[in-house]
Amino acid sequence: MSPQTRLAHSRRRARGRWRVPKLDGPDAERAVELHRRQLRLALAPLAFLFAGVAGLPLLFAVFPALDDIRVLGIPVSWLALAFLPYPALTLLAGWQLRRAEKAEDHP
């Protein structure tokens, strides 16, 4: 093990066990409400995620000709599977992050 790893392990042991901080009444209620609000806000991006994941195979089933169309010798269906989900996931994650942060800022 490297010296940094040994040092990090020794510091962790020296501090003792980490405990979840306890919140007083109003703060605990606000934390629970914020958690519920963020869960509700997460439903729309989650629905879009599932629609996208289920939608690509359905798209290929409805339009089997996409396998015959080629770009640089690669079927369009393969290109769609390789390149469409990642930008969509990035956009969904950014959208959800902004919505969750907005929920935290506005009581």
Secondary structure, 3 states (H helix, E strand, C coil): CCHHHHHHHHHHHHHCCCCCCCCCHHHHHHHHHHHHHHHHHCHHHHHHHHHHHHHHHHHHHHCHHHHCCEECCEEHHHHHHHHCHHHHHHHHHHHHHHHHHHHHHCC
